[in-house]
Amino acid sequence: GVVGGVAVLGVAYFIIALFYIYPALKLGKFAGRIRDLASVPSEQNLVAALNEQRAFWKYLGVFTLVMIALYILLFAVMMVVGIVGAAAAGSI
């Protein structure tokens, strides 16, 4: 019923939120490193800030590639299920 649907959506949103924790932490660390760089300009602080930003974009790139692959896989599965369902119903 409605309660089950709401529970499924709640779990789905919780799982999605887990994927956003790491990039949010990296951006927070990047902001802290930039603050350090602004107060004490040094190559060490610049490298630390850029490393945090690099980790953020690397995660985002890998996550994007995984999601694209997942969408392609789900599209293929939906096509196969549709064809099998149509064949079983005698529509083909």
N, C-alpha and C positions, 0 to 999 in steps of 0.2 A: 504494500500500500504506500501511502504518502510518507509514513514514518520511515519505511525501509529506503525509499528513494532519497529522503533527506539524509539518512545515515550514510548511504553510499556517496552522496555528494560531499558530505563532511569529511569522510575518509579520503576521497579523491583530492579535495583541497588541502588537506593536511599533508598528503604525499607531495603535492606540487610545492607546498611551502618549504618542505625539506630541501628541495633542489635550489631554493633561493637563499638559504642560510649562508652557504659558503661564499657566494659572490658578495653578499651584503657584508660579511665579516671582512673580506678582502678590501672592499671599498672603504670600510671604516678604518682599517689599518693603513690604507693609502692616505686617507685624510690626516691621520695622526702623523705619518711620516712627512707629509707636506707641511704640516704645522711645525714639526721639528726643523725642516729645511728652511722655513721662513724665519725661525728664531735663530738658528745656527746654520748659515749657508756653508755646506761642505760637500765634497764629492761623496763621502760615505752616506750622508743623509739623502742625497739625490739618488744614489744607487739603490738604497733601501726603499725609497718611494717608488722608483721605477720597477723594482722587483715585485712589489705588491700589485702594481697595475698590470704587469705582465702576467702574473698568476691569475688575475681576474679575467683578462681577455683570453687567456689560454683555456680556462674553464668554460667560458662562454662559447668559444669556438668548438670545443669538443662536444659540449652539450647541444649546440646547434646541429652539428653533423649527426649525432646520435638521434636527435628528434627527426631530422630529414629521413634518415634510414628507417626509423620506426614508421613514419607516415607512408613511405613507399611500401614497406612490408604489410602494413594494415590495408593499404589500397589493394595489393595483390590478393590478400586473404579475402577481402570483401568481394573481389571479382570472382574468385573461385567459389565462394559460398553462394553468390548470386547465380552463377552458371549451374552449379550442382542443384540448387533449389529450383531453378527454372526447368532443368532436365527432369527432376523428380516429379514436378507438377505436370509434366507433359507439354510445356510451353515451347520446347525446342524440338 
